[in-house]
Amino acid sequence: MRTQVGCPGYRIDLAVVNNNHQGEFLLGIECDGASYHSSPTARDCDRLRQEVLEKLGWKIHRIWSTDWFRNKPVQVRLLIERIKQL
């Protein structure tokens, strides 16, 4: 797992490393942290960023903070299932 993967102003919060292929990531995980909430155009940026990243071959998984705090075990299970699919 690596954090803040990308270039300045355009980073993925967490990236799951592919242990079978050096330099490759299995999944990008995006969260709605402090920088998300401070951006006036966060929703538009998220949609566009995800679209661009998927065109570049990334698989993206989003974890919303409210879902994480309300039911962390379910969010962890969903994330693990997604990683296993890949």
C-alpha positions in Angstrom: 0.0 0.0 0.0 1.3 3.5 -0.9 -0.2 6.8 0.0 -0.6 10.0 -2.2 0.4 8.3 -5.5 0.6 10.6 -8.5 1.8 14.1 -9.1 1.2 17.4 -7.2 -2.4 18.4 -7.4 -3.5 15.1 -8.8 -3.0 12.3 -6.3 -4.7 9.1 -5.3 -5.2 8.8 -1.6 -4.1 5.1 -1.3 -2.8 2.7 -3.9 -2.7 -1.1 -3.6 0.6 -2.4 -4.9 0.6 -5.4 -7.3 3.3 -7.7 -5.7 3.5 -9.7 -8.9 4.4 -6.8 -11.1 6.8 -4.2 -9.8 5.7 -0.6 -10.3 2.1 -1.6 -11.0 -0.9 -0.9 -8.8 -4.0 -3.1 -8.5 -6.4 -0.5 -7.2 -6.6 3.2 -6.4 -8.6 4.0 -3.2 -10.0 7.5 -2.9 -11.4 9.0 0.3 -13.2 12.2 1.1 -10.9 13.7 3.7 -10.1 17.3 4.6 -8.8 18.3 1.2 -12.0 16.9 -0.4 -14.3 19.0 1.8 -12.3 22.2 1.4 -12.5 22.1 -2.4 -15.5 24.1 -3.8 -15.6 21.8 -6.9 -14.8 18.5 -5.2 -17.6 16.5 -6.8 -16.8 17.6 -10.3 -13.1 17.0 -9.8 -13.8 13.5 -8.4 -15.9 12.5 -11.3 -13.4 13.8 -13.9 -10.4 12.5 -12.0 -11.9 9.0 -11.8 -12.8 9.0 -15.5 -9.3 10.1 -16.5 -7.7 7.5 -14.2 -9.9 4.7 -15.5 -9.0 5.6 -19.1 -5.3 5.2 -18.0 -6.0 1.7 -16.7 -6.6 2.4 -13.0 -9.3 0.6 -11.1 -10.8 3.0 -8.5 -12.6 2.2 -5.2 -14.2 5.0 -3.2 -14.6 5.0 0.6 -16.9 7.7 2.0 -16.0 8.8 5.5 -19.6 8.6 6.6 -19.8 4.9 5.5 -16.4 4.2 7.2 -17.5 5.7 10.5 -21.0 4.1 10.4 -19.9 0.6 9.5 -16.1 0.1 9.1 -16.3 -3.7 9.1 -18.5 -3.6 6.0 -16.3 -1.1 4.2 -13.2 -3.3 5.0 -15.0 -6.4 3.7 -16.0 -4.6 0.5 -12.5 -3.4 -0.1 -11.0 -6.8 0.5 -13.5 -8.4 -1.9 -12.6 -5.8 -4.6 -8.9 -6.4 -4.2 -9.5 -10.2 -4.4 -11.5 -9.7 -7.7 -8.4 -8.0 -9.2 
